Amino acid sequence: MAQSTSVTESYIVRIYRRGEDADGGIAGLVELPGQDTRIAFRSYRELQEILEAGIRTPACASADDMA
C-alpha cells in the first residue's frame, strides 16, 4: 500500500495596506521563514495565487516592484 506524505509550509504574510477597493484593496509581502525570498501582492487574488502555487514558484511581482 502506497503512503502519501504531507508537507506543511510556513509563511510570513505582511499586510501593508487594506482598503475598500472592489479589486481587493490589499497589498503586502509573503515571505518564507529563514530565506530571502519575498513576493509582493496587490490583491486578495494575488495573495491566494501565491499561497496556492507555493512561494518557490512565484505567481506575481517581486518585492522590488512593490515600491
N, CA and C of each residue as an Amber inpcrd file, in Angstrom:
protein
   201
   0.8370000  -1.1780000   0.0000000   0.0000000   0.0000000   0.0000000
   0.8850000   1.2440000   0.0000000   0.6140000   2.1630000  -0.9090000
   1.4100000   3.3890000  -1.0090000   1.0180000   4.3730000   0.0760000
   2.0340000   5.0250000   0.6370000   1.7870000   6.0370000   1.6510000
   1.9400000   7.4140000   1.0340000   1.0650000   8.3080000   1.4160000
   1.1980000   9.6830000   0.9380000   1.8760000  10.5140000   2.0190000
   2.6980000  11.4350000   1.5790000   3.3640000  12.3200000   2.5240000
   2.7830000  13.7110000   2.3880000   2.6210000  14.3520000   3.5040000
   2.0740000  15.7040000   3.5270000   3.1630000  16.6580000   3.9760000
   3.3180000  17.7390000   3.2350000   4.3220000  18.7370000   3.5680000
   3.6060000  19.9920000   4.0260000   3.9710000  20.4720000   5.1940000
   3.4070000  21.7050000   5.6990000   4.4130000  22.8210000   5.4820000
   3.9720000  23.9030000   4.8630000   4.8450000  25.0410000   4.6400000
   4.3780000  26.1920000   5.5110000   5.3290000  26.9270000   6.0460000
   5.0180000  28.1040000   6.8610000   5.3840000  29.3510000   6.0810000
   4.5560000  30.3640000   6.1860000   4.7780000  31.6320000   5.5060000
   4.6050000  32.7760000   6.4870000   5.2650000  33.8740000   6.2130000
   5.0290000  35.1270000   6.9110000   4.3130000  36.0270000   5.9150000
   3.1270000  36.5030000   6.2860000   2.3570000  37.3800000   5.4140000
   2.3180000  38.7510000   6.0790000   2.8880000  39.7420000   5.3920000
   2.8990000  41.1160000   5.9040000   1.9200000  41.9380000   5.0740000
   0.9250000  42.4860000   5.7310000  -0.0660000  43.3050000   5.0390000
   0.2320000  44.7620000   5.3520000   0.4760000  45.5360000   4.3000000
   0.8460000  46.9360000   4.4670000  -0.3120000  47.8860000   4.2120000
  -1.2350000  47.4900000   3.3910000  -2.3840000  48.3480000   3.0730000
  -3.6360000  47.5120000   2.9710000  -4.7130000  48.0760000   3.4810000
  -6.0280000  47.4800000   3.2930000  -6.9600000  48.6080000   2.8880000
  -7.8740000  48.3120000   2.0260000  -8.8150000  49.3270000   1.5880000
 -10.1470000  48.7050000   1.2470000 -11.0150000  49.5170000   0.7620000
 -12.3560000  49.0670000   0.4110000 -12.5260000  48.9240000  -1.0980000
 -11.4180000  48.8530000  -1.8330000 -11.4810000  48.7320000  -3.2860000
 -12.1740000  47.4410000  -3.6900000 -12.8590000  47.4920000  -4.8210000
 -13.5550000  46.3130000  -5.3370000 -12.5820000  45.2130000  -5.7380000
 -11.3310000  45.5880000  -6.1020000 -10.3570000  44.5930000  -6.5500000
  -9.5760000  43.9810000  -5.3960000 -10.0390000  44.1690000  -4.1840000
  -9.3560000  43.5670000  -3.0430000  -8.2570000  44.4560000  -2.5190000
  -8.5330000  45.6970000  -2.2630000  -7.5780000  46.7160000  -1.8430000
  -6.6680000  46.2910000  -0.7100000  -5.7290000  45.4530000  -1.0040000
  -4.7840000  44.9340000  -0.0220000  -3.4260000  44.8530000  -0.7050000
  -2.3720000  45.1000000   0.0520000  -1.0260000  44.9840000  -0.5020000
  -0.0940000  44.5160000   0.5980000   0.9090000  43.7540000   0.2130000
   1.8590000  43.2720000   1.2030000   2.8830000  42.3350000   0.6010000
   3.5250000  41.5630000   1.4880000   4.5780000  40.6310000   1.1000000
   4.3150000  39.2660000   1.7120000   4.7190000  38.2430000   0.9930000
   4.7270000  36.8800000   1.5250000   6.1840000  36.4610000   1.5860000
   6.6060000  35.9450000   2.7340000   7.9960000  35.5200000   2.9270000
   8.0350000  34.0760000   3.3960000   9.1270000  33.4160000   3.0770000
   9.3830000  32.0720000   3.5720000  10.3970000  32.2060000   4.7060000
  10.0520000  31.8080000   5.9300000  10.9610000  31.9770000   7.0670000
  12.3340000  31.3480000   6.8050000  13.3730000  32.0840000   7.1630000
  14.7260000  31.5770000   7.0170000  15.3160000  31.7320000   5.6330000
  14.5850000  32.3370000   4.7190000  15.0820000  32.5520000   3.3610000
  14.8750000  34.0040000   2.9710000  15.5820000  34.4460000   1.9480000
  15.4700000  35.8230000   1.4860000  14.3780000  36.0160000   0.4400000
  13.5750000  35.0060000   0.2190000  12.5340000  35.0810000  -0.8040000
  11.3570000  35.9010000  -0.3010000  10.9890000  36.9380000  -1.0780000
   9.8280000  37.7720000  -0.7670000   9.0570000  38.0100000  -2.0510000
   7.7540000  37.8720000  -1.9770000   6.9080000  38.0950000  -3.1490000
   5.8230000  39.0920000  -2.7700000   5.6950000  40.1410000  -3.5670000
   4.6930000  41.1710000  -3.3190000   3.3370000  40.7540000  -3.8810000
   2.2760000  41.2210000  -3.2310000   0.9240000  41.0270000  -3.7700000
   0.1590000  42.3360000  -3.6310000  -0.8070000  42.5170000  -4.5240000
  -1.5790000  43.7590000  -4.5540000  -3.0850000  43.5370000  -4.4970000
  -3.4970000  42.2860000  -4.2610000  -4.9180000  41.9770000  -4.1350000
  -5.0650000  40.6370000  -3.4310000  -6.2890000  40.3820000  -2.9640000
  -6.5530000  39.0800000  -2.3420000  -6.3270000  37.9520000  -3.3390000
  -6.6560000  38.1940000  -4.5870000  -6.4750000  37.1740000  -5.6330000
  -4.9970000  36.8320000  -5.7850000  -4.1320000  37.8520000  -5.8320000
  -2.6880000  37.5870000  -5.9550000  -2.1650000  36.8470000  -4.7340000
  -2.6150000  37.2290000  -3.5320000  -2.1910000  36.5330000  -2.3220000
  -2.5990000  35.0640000  -2.3910000  -3.8160000  34.8060000  -2.8110000
  -4.2950000  33.4260000  -2.9390000  -3.4600000  32.6470000  -3.9500000
  -3.1310000  33.2660000  -5.0870000  -2.3180000  32.5900000  -6.1110000
  -0.9400000  32.2310000  -5.5750000  -0.3360000  33.1390000  -4.8210000
   0.9910000  32.8780000  -4.2540000   0.9350000  31.6870000  -3.3060000
  -0.0500000  31.6960000  -2.4170000  -0.1480000  30.6230000  -1.4260000
  -0.5050000  29.2820000  -2.0510000  -1.3550000  29.2960000  -3.0720000
  -1.7130000  28.0450000  -3.7390000  -0.5580000  27.4880000  -4.5610000
   0.2120000  28.3620000  -5.2190000   1.3160000  27.9160000  -6.0600000
   2.5370000  27.5440000  -5.2370000   2.6550000  28.1030000  -4.0550000
   3.8540000  27.9130000  -3.2460000   4.8340000  29.0220000  -3.5450000
   5.5070000  29.4750000  -2.5500000   6.3870000  30.6350000  -2.6920000
   7.6000000  30.3330000  -3.5700000   7.9160000  29.0680000  -3.7640000
   9.0700000  28.7050000  -4.5970000   8.7830000  28.9170000  -6.0830000
   7.5090000  29.0360000  -6.4440000   7.1330000  29.3110000  -7.8270000
   6.2460000  30.5520000  -7.8420000   6.8560000  31.7420000  -7.8190000
   6.1050000  32.9820000  -7.6630000   5.0210000  33.1680000  -8.7170000
   3.8980000  33.6990000  -8.2780000   2.7660000  33.9360000  -9.1690000
   2.6370000  35.4020000  -9.5640000   3.4030000  36.2630000  -8.9080000
   3.2820000  37.6900000  -9.2320000   4.6130000  38.3970000  -9.0220000
   4.5690000  39.7090000  -8.9120000   5.7580000  40.5660000  -8.9030000
   6.6500000  40.3070000  -7.6910000   7.9070000  40.6690000  -7.8390000
   8.8510000  40.5530000  -6.7410000   8.6840000  41.7330000  -5.7970000
   9.3030000  41.6640000  -4.6330000   9.1940000  42.7300000  -3.6340000
   9.7840000  44.0360000  -4.1360000  10.7480000  43.9870000  -5.0440000
  11.3530000  45.1980000  -5.5850000  10.3410000  46.0250000  -6.3620000
   9.3230000  45.3770000  -6.9240000   8.2920000  46.0790000  -7.6940000
   7.2650000  46.7360000  -6.7920000   7.3090000  46.4620000  -5.4860000
   6.3290000  46.9760000  -4.5510000   6.4630000  48.4840000  -4.3320000
   7.6680000  49.0110000  -4.4590000   7.9300000  50.4210000  -4.1610000
   7.3110000  51.3550000  -5.1650000
